[in-house]
């Protein structure tokens, strides 16, 4: 790789170079990730191959080649070949040589990324406040709960009638249930046990668990990237996170037979999580065909105790997000009736777990 290409591939801005006939002559890693294309497939191809409906894009490029002046398009909407919509700011600059167009330079900035970062920061602050409140409540609840349980045990020893002991056993069982619920509210609190893991082995393990839970009645399809390298993670906790998400999809379905879950893995370059930009991350998509998450709940589905099911605890997704965050990663959700996608982003490089 040349030094210039290495510099381009480390930019967070997508960069594409076109010749006078609007054929692609260069594309950096960020542009490949943004447009979900590979350099090998698009080099030498017409710029219209970058997306599924290129009409607006091509009209903009032709205008630049005709006018020979730079042009900016804010909030341009494009549809990728996968069907996913994206919104980006496009800056097109013609580079002339002796009055003739030699190169058309495109710079792509996803509007969604800025919106997502702003949304993540707001959600993270809200969740940190919620967790601080929960930790305080947990402390206040567990202390008297221990007293109630201890008093019930002492009372059981003093009761003259064994038939009355059933009442104290109910008190003890319910006290234990409340204690376990409070512990689950607090989420995982021990240090991550990091080792290099194969993410596909983790996903396949969970797939087998879901198959067993549904008596193999759920349909699970797979679209894995076999070139993904091992990454640092706590295998047990990542299994729990993926299991919580897939189990949530199964429980949301009208019946296991009607539930279809698609598992997809890809690598993604130059991806920003919080304040850190990672050269390479692993993306895991878990998509189901369920009824979708109600719009009024979509901004708060990762908050503990928020659930759309009458029998749900609202802890599964909160715990999954906590686990992913402690890996330095990110958990996102997009939902509409008939299609809900949870996307897990995990950095490929080793990181420090600062949560105790």
MOLIN-V966365 format. One record per residue. NEAR is the number of other C-alpha atoms within 10 Angstrom. Layout:
BEGIN
NEAR
NEAR
END
This chain:
BEGIN
5
7
8
8
13
12
10
20
21
16
16
20
19
24
22
23
21
23
20
16
14
19
19
23
18
17
23
23
25
25
28
20
16
20
19
15
18
15
15
8
9
19
16
15
14
16
22
17
16
22
20
15
16
16
11
12
18
15
10
16
20
14
14
18
22
10
10
17
12
16
16
15
14
13
15
15
16
21
16
19
15
10
11
12
12
17
17
19
16
22
16
22
20
25
18
13
9
6
8
12
16
15
22
25
18
22
17
21
21
19
17
14
15
11
10
14
15
13
12
17
13
11
16
13
11
14
18
12
11
14
17
13
11
16
15
11
12
17
12
11
14
17
11
12
18
15
12
14
19
14
14
19
16
11
12
18
11
10
12
9
8
11
8
11
18
11
13
19
15
12
17
20
13
14
21
15
12
15
18
13
15
18
15
16
21
19
19
17
12
9
12
20
12
17
13
14
15
15
22
19
12
18
20
14
15
21
21
12
16
19
16
12
14
17
11
14
16
20
15
16
13
14
11
13
13
9
8
17
14
15
19
19
26
18
19
12
19
19
19
17
24
26
22
20
19
23
18
15
24
24
14
19
18
11
13
19
14
14
20
19
23
16
20
18
22
16
18
22
22
22
20
19
19
15
8
10
14
18
19
17
24
23
20
23
20
21
25
26
21
23
16
19
20
14
11
9
13
14
12
16
20
24
22
22
16
17
20
15
10
6
7
13
16
18
22
27
24
23
24
24
24
21
25
20
18
20
25
21
21
21
22
14
17
13
19
15
12
12
16
20
22
19
18
23
27
26
25
21
14
14
13
10
15
10
12
8
END
